[in-house]
Amino acid sequence: MLKRTLASILLTSAVSVSALAEVAVIVHPGNSAAIDADAVERIFLGKKSQFPDGSEALPINIESGGAVDEFNNKVLGRSTAQVKSFWSKQIFTGKGTPPKEVASDASVIDLVKNNKNAIGYVDAANVTGDVKVVFTK
Amino acid sequence: MKANKFSLAVLLTASITASQAYAVDNVRINGFGNVVMGVTSSDDTFLGYDDNPDFSNESLFALQVSSDISDKLSATAQVLGRGSEDFDVNFEWAYLSYKLSDSLTLVAGRSRLPLFTYSSSLDVGYTYHWVTAPSVVYNVPFNNLDGVKLSKTGYAGGWDYMVDVAFGQFKGTTLGAENRGENTALISGQISNETFTFRSVYGRTTNTIDLANSEDATAQALGNGFDSLEAAGFVDLADSLRIEEDTGEFVGFSVMYDNFDYFIGAEHTEIKTTNTFANDDEAYYVTVGARFGKWTPALTYENFESSGDVKYTAQIAQIASSGLPPEAVAALSGLAIGSQQSQLSDYSIITASLRYDVTSGMAIKADISKRSDDVDDNQDATLARLAVNFVF
């Protein structure tokens, strides 16, 4: 019984991963800092508050949906539940506050194109010419 | 414990800031809770449970309000109600936090004493895989510090490091009596990379436990017994046995490996109070688990030892040679020896636990623990628990 449940969960998660598109990490077009995946991870986990060039970084999360799970999984290397658990620990030990959350890919693009310090992520299919793509994964 | 004036002032500051000077954006309200049901096998008692299902013993609810007063200054208050205290709400934390620089933070007020690895997030069941953190290490009577804490964080050579230095006082309850730690100083260091976390801590305190005024009959008898020893002229021995402005020390080490698919960790701690009847306590646990999607099964082995060695034998021998009536000699020596021997303790607990992440912010857990006592078979027990943890 347990085996069947586990198998079906594994199957479901495998299907959902392959069904989703790639995630694109985006910044303001004027942001010329050399940002790698490691820097993005440190910024989104609150371990660093600046871009590699020293300017302030303002990370933006999406509340829920495909792009968050993809981003957490591919860039942060952990499940959304694990990221939530990590931030709960930071919040309730006074060690940090999670990135601001917005509702949709469109809101992320809107914030990023208007703020030189912002960094966000969206479904790669939703990227517009108003923002600069750091990398897709 | 009643909410003190300082805590109220901090919360008030936070709420005034919220309503007047700043937008609601600057106030963060978060909460967490654990609902835990536990029941032991028949006639056993363990961790406050017996063979009648209990829902309140380890359940708790908390709200945390935190507000940025400026770029560098923030105020945080956490109110928490425990089922074991009828959900009476207390200020668990109330502190001001000041960012001296990007990597240096000063905290003043009441906050969690950064004693052992999971101390600071002990109440937030959602943040770990157990129903509750291993009791041999984490059931200490003091968790919060009134004082200051300086935290330094950094990153070097692929490792994140964190050094906490804390100073202040704590208050708790041991054996029904007030347990006070004055001039408590603590330093802890932690380094971590993607998968490994190493931590060590050393702390010192000036400890006083007033047993004579305890609410517990046995503890009170012990406290009164030490007073009788003093009255009978054995002042030095009474001093040696009493926990009165004596130095307490905490030492801890831990190592954790977590690659997000599976994890293994261990922690070893020692607590000693010199020049008292209390013996040195030594505890450790090893935990191992794996993550299969939303499921996290784990196994944990815990061990606790306290020696029961009899100290101050030369001073105790003086009772026999004092010329007191034999009954008095027997009673006083018995007290001096028995108070120390009775702490002899050696037990282990093995726990199988399962966590299921229902949704982001909520987990349900089940565990079963078996306690094996090498000193007293009557303390052997089996406990089963179900828990719901949430954060928002």
Interface residues (C-beta under 8 A of the other chain):
Chain A: L6 I9 L10 S13 R42 K47 K48 S49 Q50 S64 G77 R78 S79 T80 A81 Q82 K84 S85 S88 K89 I91 F92 T93 G94 K95 T97
Chain B: R28 N30 F32 Q64 S66 T76 Q78 W93 Y95 S97 D102 V107 S111 R112 S120 S121 D123 V124 Y126 T127 S151 Y155 D160 E194 F260 R291 F292 G293 K294 W295 D357 S360 G361 A363 V391
